[in-house]
Each structure stands twice: as C-alpha cells, then as structure tokens.
Amino acid sequence: MMDVSGKRKEKWRLALAVTGAALVIFLALGIFVYKAVAEGGPHLPIYSVETDEKKVAITVNCAWGDADIPELLELFDEYNVEATFFILGQWAEKYPDSTRAIAEAGHEIGSHSNTHPNMVGIGEGRIREELSRSSEHIERACGIKPVLFRAPSGSYDNQLIDVAAKLGYQTIQWDVDSRDWQDPTSEEMADSVLSAVGPGSILLFHSGAKNTPDALALILQELSNQGYQFVKVSDLIYQEEYSIDSAGRQVSLAKKSAAG
C-alpha cells in the first residue's frame, strides 16, 4: 500500500507530466497571439514585420464610399498588388457588390468592426458584438469569414487585443500612414509614404478618399521600380513562433534563433 508521502510524489509527478504535455502542445501549435512588452505591459497589434525581403502590405480601410473601388481594383491588377481591405460591417451591408468584387479580385478581407466606434473601454460584450456583426455582414456579402481585424481609428487597449484574439482575430495596425483622410495632394501623399516605407511595412489607405487612387499610382510605380512585392497582410506576417517588440514590429523567433 502506497503511504501518504508516496501519494504526494505520485501526484507531483502527474502534475509535472500534465504541465509538460501542455507546454509541448502550446509550443507545437505556435500560439504566440501577442507578447507583452513586459509583464503587465501593453498587448500590441502588428504594426510592421521584420524581414530582409522587399515585401510590403497595401491595406485599405473601407468605411466611407465605394465609388473608387473599381479604380483601385484596376490599379492593383495593373501593379500585381494583393491588397488587404479592412471592411466595416455596415459598409459590406451597404455595398455588397463592391465587397464581392474585392473578394473576387483575389484580395484579402479583414474586419474593421461593424459600426466604427471607439472600442477602447467599451466592454467585452460590445467588442464581441462589433466583431461578430461585422463578420456576419462580410460573410453574407462575399462568403469570407475574416480573421484579421483593424481597430477603428487605430485605437486599442489590452482588452480589445485580448478579446479579438479569443475570437480568432489577429489585430493589425500600420507603420506608414498615407494620411489620405487629410486630403493632401497626390504628390504630397506619395512623397510622405515613399520616405517612410521599408521592407515589412504595412501601408494605410482609405476608400473614398479624394486623392488616394492618383497617389497610389505614383507609389506603386516607384516601389515596383525599387523591386518591392505587394503581398496580403496574412502573407507578410509570421503565423507562429514570433514576438512583437515595443514598436509593434513582429519578429520571427525561429529566424532569430537560427541567426544567433
């Protein structure tokens, strides 16, 4: 018969075995949804990606009109751009034909919430509602269930990042803002973007902005001349074994380990 001490040892061995198995599963799945900068620090979205390859992601927030969508799609086709469109649920509901055209052209579709509220401090229930309603409208319009999310106005807190992750979303920010919402001229916009872009950048534009198509034509031409590739966000970011530094730059842990 096992004595009390023996039982304790057996329980301890079992606990260690369970913990070890859980750790192996966790690492095997590569679940690195985010990494806090420090314990209790901010939970960050991805602003850009550390890479030696000349790849960037062109992203378009869809919350205003859709009149320029045909022009944007034609431009992207001309320059072999695989873009990512972050679409408001209400926009998809109002413009299902444009949403479907974006999907049929082979571009990626992410969620930009349903009604574009400030999602900081609004409570988990409201966050869940915004994301689920957005997904419903997008799926109804084009049959795609988004797995990427961009916060309205880029405003986020730990709770928003965490709840989005629980719902299966990776939150994406940007490191190059075209500021097309301020209506700069196409030349001003192009100069600003080109001075800031680099390998792994995520560029922000909006549908319905006055000079965006003309500026994009200049930007895409110049970046093409420099040898850049235009890829979807999901093809730019690392899907597993990564960390996010204090600037929101995603770093591959596997590459870091191999290099060091």
KACOR-V936975 format. One record per residue. N is the residue number from 0. RES is the residue in one small letter. NEAR is the number of other ideal C-beta (glycine too) atoms within 8 Angstrom. Layout:
n=N res=RES near=NEAR
n=N res=RES near=NEAR
This chain:
n=0 res=m near=2
n=1 res=m near=5
n=2 res=d near=6
n=3 res=v near=5
n=4 res=s near=6
n=5 res=g near=8
n=6 res=k near=9
n=7 res=r near=8
n=8 res=k near=8
n=9 res=e near=9
n=10 res=k near=8
n=11 res=w near=8
n=12 res=r near=8
n=13 res=l near=8
n=14 res=a near=8
n=15 res=l near=8
n=16 res=a near=8
n=17 res=v near=8
n=18 res=t near=8
n=19 res=g near=8
n=20 res=a near=8
n=21 res=a near=8
n=22 res=l near=8
n=23 res=v near=8
n=24 res=i near=8
n=25 res=f near=8
n=26 res=l near=7
n=27 res=a near=6
n=28 res=l near=7
n=29 res=g near=8
n=30 res=i near=6
n=31 res=f near=10
n=32 res=v near=5
n=33 res=y near=10
n=34 res=k near=7
n=35 res=a near=9
n=36 res=v near=8
n=37 res=a near=5
n=38 res=e near=4
n=39 res=g near=4
n=40 res=g near=7
n=41 res=p near=6
n=42 res=h near=8
n=43 res=l near=12
n=44 res=p near=11
n=45 res=i near=14
n=46 res=y near=11
n=47 res=s near=13
n=48 res=v near=11
n=49 res=e near=8
n=50 res=t near=8
n=51 res=d near=3
n=52 res=e near=7
n=53 res=k near=8
n=54 res=k near=12
n=55 res=v near=16
n=56 res=a near=15
n=57 res=i near=13
n=58 res=t near=16
n=59 res=v near=12
n=60 res=n near=12
n=61 res=c near=18
n=62 res=a near=11
n=63 res=w near=8
n=64 res=g near=6
n=65 res=d near=10
n=66 res=a near=5
n=67 res=d near=12
n=68 res=i near=12
n=69 res=p near=7
n=70 res=e near=8
n=71 res=l near=14
n=72 res=l near=12
n=73 res=e near=8
n=74 res=l near=13
n=75 res=f near=14
n=76 res=d near=9
n=77 res=e near=7
n=78 res=y near=10
n=79 res=n near=6
n=80 res=v near=10
n=81 res=e near=11
n=82 res=a near=14
n=83 res=t near=16
n=84 res=f near=14
n=85 res=f near=15
n=86 res=i near=16
n=87 res=l near=13
n=88 res=g near=17
n=89 res=q near=10
n=90 res=w near=14
n=91 res=a near=17
n=92 res=e near=10
n=93 res=k near=6
n=94 res=y near=12
n=95 res=p near=11
n=96 res=d near=6
n=97 res=s near=10
n=98 res=t near=16
n=99 res=r near=10
n=100 res=a near=11
n=101 res=i near=14
n=102 res=a near=12
n=103 res=e near=7
n=104 res=a near=9
n=105 res=g near=5
n=106 res=h near=13
n=107 res=e near=11
n=108 res=i near=14
n=109 res=g near=15
n=110 res=s near=15
n=111 res=h near=15
n=112 res=s near=15
n=113 res=n near=12
n=114 res=t near=9
n=115 res=h near=10
n=116 res=p near=9
n=117 res=n near=7
n=118 res=m near=13
n=119 res=v near=8
n=120 res=g near=5
n=121 res=i near=8
n=122 res=g near=6
n=123 res=e near=7
n=124 res=g near=6
n=125 res=r near=10
n=126 res=i near=14
n=127 res=r near=10
n=128 res=e near=9
n=129 res=e near=14
n=130 res=l near=16
n=131 res=s near=9
n=132 res=r near=11
n=133 res=s near=17
n=134 res=s near=12
n=135 res=e near=9
n=136 res=h near=13
n=137 res=i near=17
n=138 res=e near=10
n=139 res=r near=8
n=140 res=a near=11
n=141 res=c near=13
n=142 res=g near=4
n=143 res=i near=8
n=144 res=k near=6
n=145 res=p near=13
n=146 res=v near=8
n=147 res=l near=15
n=148 res=f near=15
n=149 res=r near=14
n=150 res=a near=13
n=151 res=p near=12
n=152 res=s near=6
n=153 res=g near=8
n=154 res=s near=8
n=155 res=y near=11
n=156 res=d near=7
n=157 res=n near=7
n=158 res=q near=9
n=159 res=l near=13
n=160 res=i near=14
n=161 res=d near=9
n=162 res=v near=12
n=163 res=a near=13
n=164 res=a near=12
n=165 res=k near=6
n=166 res=l near=9
n=167 res=g near=5
n=168 res=y near=12
n=169 res=q near=11
n=170 res=t near=15
n=171 res=i near=16
n=172 res=q near=14
n=173 res=w near=12
n=174 res=d near=10
n=175 res=v near=11
n=176 res=d near=5
n=177 res=s near=13
n=178 res=r near=8
n=179 res=d near=14
n=180 res=w near=6
n=181 res=q near=5
n=182 res=d near=7
n=183 res=p near=11
n=184 res=t near=6
n=185 res=s near=11
n=186 res=e near=8
n=187 res=e near=8
n=188 res=m near=16
n=189 res=a near=12
n=190 res=d near=8
n=191 res=s near=11
n=192 res=v near=13
n=193 res=l near=10
n=194 res=s near=6
n=195 res=a near=9
n=196 res=v near=10
n=197 res=g near=5
n=198 res=p near=9
n=199 res=g near=13
n=200 res=s near=12
n=201 res=i near=18
n=202 res=l near=14
n=203 res=l near=10
n=204 res=f near=13
n=205 res=h near=14
n=206 res=s near=16
n=207 res=g near=10
n=208 res=a near=12
n=209 res=k near=5
n=210 res=n near=12
n=211 res=t near=15
n=212 res=p near=10
n=213 res=d near=8
n=214 res=a near=16
n=215 res=l near=12
n=216 res=a near=10
n=217 res=l near=11
n=218 res=i near=13
n=219 res=l near=14
n=220 res=q near=9
n=221 res=e near=10
n=222 res=l near=12
n=223 res=s near=9
n=224 res=n near=6
n=225 res=q near=7
n=226 res=g near=5
n=227 res=y near=9
n=228 res=q near=7
n=229 res=f near=15
n=230 res=v near=10
n=231 res=k near=11
n=232 res=v near=14
n=233 res=s near=10
n=234 res=d near=8
n=235 res=l near=13
n=236 res=i near=12
n=237 res=y near=8
n=238 res=q near=5
n=239 res=e near=8
n=240 res=e near=8
n=241 res=y near=12
n=242 res=s near=8
n=243 res=i near=11
n=244 res=d near=8
n=245 res=s near=5
n=246 res=a near=6
n=247 res=g near=13
n=248 res=r near=12
n=249 res=q near=13
n=250 res=v near=11
n=251 res=s near=10
n=252 res=l near=10
n=253 res=a near=7
n=254 res=k near=8
n=255 res=k near=9
n=256 res=s near=7
n=257 res=a near=6
n=258 res=a near=5
n=259 res=g near=4
